[in-house]
Amino acid sequence: MAELDVALIGAGGIARTHLPAWTALGARVRVYAPDDRAPGLARDFGATVVGTREAAIAGASVVDVCTPTHTHREIALAALAAGAHVLCEKPLALTTADATLVADTAQAAGLRLYPGHVVRFFPAYARLRQRVAEGALGRVAVARFTRTGRYPTWSPWFADPARSGGILVDQMIHDFDIARWLFGEVVRVHAQQRGHLTAPAPDGAVASGTAVLTHESGVITQVVGVWAPPHTPFRTTFHVTGTHGTLSHDSLASPGLRVTGSDRDAAGADGIPSGDFGESPYATQITEFAAAFTGRGPEPRVSARDGVAAVRIAEAAVTSARTGRAVPLEGSPA
């Protein structure tokens, strides 16, 4: 796929998951970051370092935005103005208005814009989607998603709501997106957050968020996020219950996806590993996006409008946590 000329903006941890996927596809990659990490990243994966963002974007067919959230709007708009397709790490922007602006700009320019909602590409969640769509659980009533990891004190911007949106936006948006992907539009959000919610965050800081989503379909989803003390292992879980049983997954305790309490065929739900994925979900995601960028594949499983909708849910959660009231959402973001 040598015709892909990629500008990778940013050289942090997420860039290290994206760059090897691009180079494996044969893309030419230029890296720009306003710090000293770009040379090491480029050297490790066979990319080229450039000195300015403008030099990186100039002539690129794709711009991959791997920078702090508050910069996404500006960089994505600059890339679109230069005629490049865009992969933007989640969330598309800090606000629904900015995310909508970026999506509308891409559509008007005839360019592709995809948000990096990589959890859709993790095998357990992809399998969950398949089983729900097949009707394996019957009529789904309730679902619960949890996501726990150490408080990201290694970069100061994570703890700053003005730059990251805080735990409700930065971390929990993954499961907001999954809930909507599975159960449809969200019409009501009621959220709370606790713990250390401002910058700077000292080592040992903790924070948590909880959100209850009411879907237009009638499904009720609870999403729990935790930024935990150091040495806390990363863990995700889900439990989805319908009239035919419960489908559950635990990334630490479960070797795969389990169906319990169902009188339907459960065998097909086993055998999906929680850690040894074979191909990296980040590589799967970028391969799917690259096929669409080059016109060689179908539309990916996540769209720009999905990215806008996830920001919309997260922004409602922030408002709800601040006011203590449930926030209604009317209509879809399409």
N, C-alpha and C positions, 0 to 999 in steps of 0.2 A: 504494500500500500504506500509506495514511495511518493505518490503525489500529495500526501498529507504533509503540510509544512506547519508545524505546531509551535506556537508561542506559549510557553509555560510561565505564568506569572506567579511568583512565590517559590520559596525553597524550604518550607517547613515540613512537618510530618506528613501531611496529606499529599504534598507534591512528591514525596518519596514513594507513595503508592501509585501515583499516576504515571510518573515518568517511565518506569520500566515497562508499563503496559503499552505506552506509545512506541518506545524503541523496539519492542517485540513485534510490533506491526510494521516496522520499517519506516516509521515516520521520521522526518528531520525535525529536531527539536532545538529551539533556542530558549534558554532560561534567563529570566531577569528577576532579581529580587533586590530590594534596597537594603540588604545587609550582607554579611560575609559568608552566608551559607551556600550561595549559588555555585561557586567554583567546585566545592566538594561534591555537591549533588550532581552537577554536570559530569564531573570526572568519573563518578561511580557508575553512571549509566550511559555514557557516550553521547552526551549532548554538548551544545555550544553555549557559552556564557556571553551575554551582551550587556552593555553598560547602561542602557536606558529602556524604559518601558516602550517608548515609541519605536526604538530600533527592533525590539522583540516583535511587536505587533505588525510592523511594516512588511507587507508581502505574505503574511501568514494566512493559511486557509482556515485554521482553527486557532482560537485563543482559549487556553485552559486556565481558569481563574482559581488559584489556590492561595488566596490571601485572606486576611481577617474580614469578617462579614461587613463591617462598615465601609469597606472599599469596593465591594462587589458592584454596586450600581455604577460608579464612575468608570471602572475598568471595563465592565461589560459594554457600556455605551460607547466607550472609545474603540473597542474591538469591532462592534457593529458598524460604527461610522467608517472604519477602515475596510469594511466589506468582508469581515471574517465571521465564520460560524463560532459559536461560543459553547463551551462546557464550563459551567459555573458551579463551584462547590456549594453545597447547601449552607444556609438558605440563600435564595436568589438575592435577597436584600433584607434590610432590617424592618422595612415597613411594607404593607400591602401596596401602597401607592407607588413606591419605588420599584417593587417587583413587577407590578403591572406595567409601569413605564418601560422597563427593560423588555418584557415580553411583547408589548405592543410595538416597540421599536424594531425588534427582530422580525415580527410578522410583516410590518410595513416594508421592510427592506428585503423580504424574501429570503431571510437567513435563518438557519436553525439555531435554536437555543435549548440546551438541556441542563437541568439542575442535577447535581451529583447526589441524588437520593439513593445511595448505594445499597441500603438495606433491602430494597426490592430485588437485588441481585444475590443476596445471601440465600443459600439453598433452602434453609428451613422456612424462610418467609415466602420464597417462591413456591415451595411445596404447599404451604398453608393457603396461599392464594388459589392454587389449583384445586385443593380439596374443598375449599369453600365454594368455588365456582361450580364444582361437580355436584354439589349438594350433599357431600359426605356427612355434614353435620345437620342436615335438615334446615329448618328455619333458625338462624342464629339469633340469640337473644342478648347475650352479654359477652364482652371480651375484656381481657386485662393484659397490658403490656408493661414490662418493667425494663429499665436500663440503668445499670450501676457501673460507675468507673471512678477512679481517683479524681479529686478536684484538680482541674488543669492549671495548677499554679506555675507550671514551667513557662507559660506565656502570659504576661499581665493582662492582655486584652480580653481573655475569656471571662474574667470576673467583672469586667466593666460593662454594665448593661447598655451603655451608649455605643459600644463597639461590637458586642456579641449578642445583645438581647438577653443575656443571662441564661440560666439553665432551661427555662421554658422554651426559649428560641433555639439556642445553640445545640442542646442535647436532645430535648424531648420532641423536636420537630421531626426526627426520624420516625417516631412511632405515631405522631399525628398523621404523617403521610401514609404510613402503612394502614392505619385505621380507615382513612378515607378510601384508599385503594381497594380495601376489602369490602367495606360496608356502605360506601357512597357518601354523599354530601353531608357535612356536619351543619346542624341548624342551631346548636346551643352549646356553649362552653362554660364550664364552671371550674375555676382553678385556684390553687393556693401555692405559695412557696414559702420556705422557711430556711433559716441558717444564715450563712455569710453570703450576702447578695450584692456586695459592692467591692470595688477595687481600691487598694490592693488586697489580695487574698493571701494570708500567711500560710505557710506549710501547716497542715493539720486542719485547715478550714473544711467545713462541710456545708452542703446545701441540698435541699430536696424540693421537688415540685410534684404536685398531683393535679391532674385534670380529668374531669368527667365530660365526655363528648356525647351528645345526643345526635344520632344520625337521622336523616330524613326517612330512612328505611325502618326506623324504630329501634335499631340496635343501640345499646348503651355500651360505650367503651371507657374504661379507666386506664389512664396512662400515668405511670409513676417513674420519675427520674431522680437519681441520686448522684451527687458529686461527693465522694467519700474520702476518708483519710488516706494517706499514703499506704501502699502495700495492699490496698483493697483490690482483689482481682476483678477484671472486667467481666460483667455478667449481663445477659439478657434473658428474659423469659416471656412466654405468652401462654395464655389459657383462653380458649375460645369455645363457648358452650352453645349448643343448639339443641333442637328437639331430638336429634339422633346421637348425641354424645358430646364429649369434650375432647378437643385437640390441644395438646400441650407440648411445650418445648422449654428446656433449660440449657443454656449454653455451657454451663459448668457440670451439672449433674447428669444430664441426659446424653446418651450416645447418639441420639437421633430424634426423630419426630414420633410421638406416641399418640395413638387414639385410644381413649378409655371410655368405658360405659356406653359403647355403641353396639347395636346389633347388626351394623353393616360391616362390610369387608374392611378390616383394619390393616391387613397385611401390607397394602400398598403404601401405607404412611410410614413404615419403618425404613431404617437404613440410610437416613440422611444425616451425615456427621455434623456435629456442632462446631468442629474446629478444623479438621483436615478436609478442606473444600476441594482439593485438587487444584483447579484454576482459581486464582484469587478473584473474589467478587469484584474487586476494583478493575481487574483485567477484563472480566466478563462485561462489566458496565462499559468500559472504554471501547471494547471490540464492537459492542452493539451500537454505540454512538458513532464510531468511525465508519461503520457500514452505512449508516444513514447520512453522515456528512459527505461521503463520496457517492451517494446515490445507488449503492450496491445492496442495500438491505431495506427491510420494512421499517416503519416508525418504531423507535424504541419503546420499552414498557413504561417510560416516564416522559412527560412532556413539559414544555414551559408553563402551560396552564396548571399542571399539577404542582409545579414549584410555587406559583402564585397562591394556589389554594392552601398549601402547607404554611406559607407565611401568614396567610389570613387567619388560619386557625391559631397559630402561635401568637399572633398579635392580639387576638381575642382573649387568649389565655393570660397574657400579660395584663390586659385591661381588667379582667376578672380578678386576678390576684391582687391588683392594686385597689380595686373598689370593694371587693368582697361580694360582688354580685355576679350572677350568671349573665353572659353576653349572648344575645341572639345573633345569628348569622342568617341573612336573607338572601336567597338566590345563590347561584353558582358563580365562580369566578370566570367562566368562559365568556 
